[in-house]
Amino acid sequence: MSLSGVIKERSALRYTPAGLPAVDLVIEHQSVVQQEGVPRKVTMDCRAVCIGTVAVGAQRLALDESVVFHGFLAPARNGRGHVLHVTDLQPT
């Protein structure tokens, strides 16, 4: 899946038990979609995690920089909600 947005929050770089770099993000997405022929504004925040080389790349991005994030959704560790696991990111 792909999600466009800006980085609103970013944690400090940390390391997984396997020694991989990781960083947590909050991505803000805004778009306008058509629903039943009527435009609808969508604004949402999405929690995300970057691991490995993607985490290093995410650390280099500025807050509020427009980015397209590619990855997959997985359940959050606490079982409430979801987290986007970013596998690739492309500044726009």
N, C-alpha and C positions, 0 to 999 in steps of 0.2 A: 504494500500500500504506500501511497505518497501523501504527504501533508505539507502544505505551504504555511509559512508563518514566521514569526520572529521569536528570538530567545528573550523571554522576560526574566527568567531566573536561571542561574547556573551555580552548581555546587563547586567546591574546591575539588581538584583532581584527587582521586583516591585510588587504591589498588585492591583488586579482588583477591580472595584467598589463593587463586592460581597465579597471582602476580601481574594480572593485566590491568592497565590503566582504565578507569571508569569515571564518568561524570554524569550527574543527574541534571536534567533540564526541566523547565516549564516553558512550553511553546504556546504562544498565543496565535490562534488562527482566526482570520476574518475573511468572509466571502459573501457573495450574493448568489443564490441559487433560485431556480424556478420550481415552485411547488403548486401544482394545479393551475399553471399559467400565471401565477402571481409571484413577483420577486420576493424573496425572503432573505433578510440579512442574518448570517450565521456568525456568531462570535463565541469562541470557546477556548479554554485553556486545556492543554494536554500534558500530562506528566510523561517524561521520556528518559531513557538511559542510553548512553553511548559507551561502548566497551572497545578496548584495543585502539587501533590506529584512528578509528572514528572519534574516540574520546579526545585524542590529542588534537585532531582537527577542530572539534567543537570548542576546545579551549582557546583556539586562535580567533574565533569569531567574536565580533563585537555584540554586546547586548543591543537589541532592537534591529539587528541586521536581518534582512529578508533572506530566507533559506527555504529550499525544498528538502524535506526529510523523507527518506525511504526506509522502510523497515516492516516490522510486524507487531501486532498487538498481543500482549500476554497478560494474564491476571497479575494484579499487584501481589506482593508477598503476603500482605495481610488479608487477601481474598476480597478486598473491597475495591471495585473499580478496575482500571486497566492501566498498563504502561506501554508506551510505544518504544520498542527496542530498535534503535536507529542503526541501520546497517550501512547507510551511505547518506551523505548530505552534500548539497550543491548550493552555494551562495547564488543569489539571483541579482 
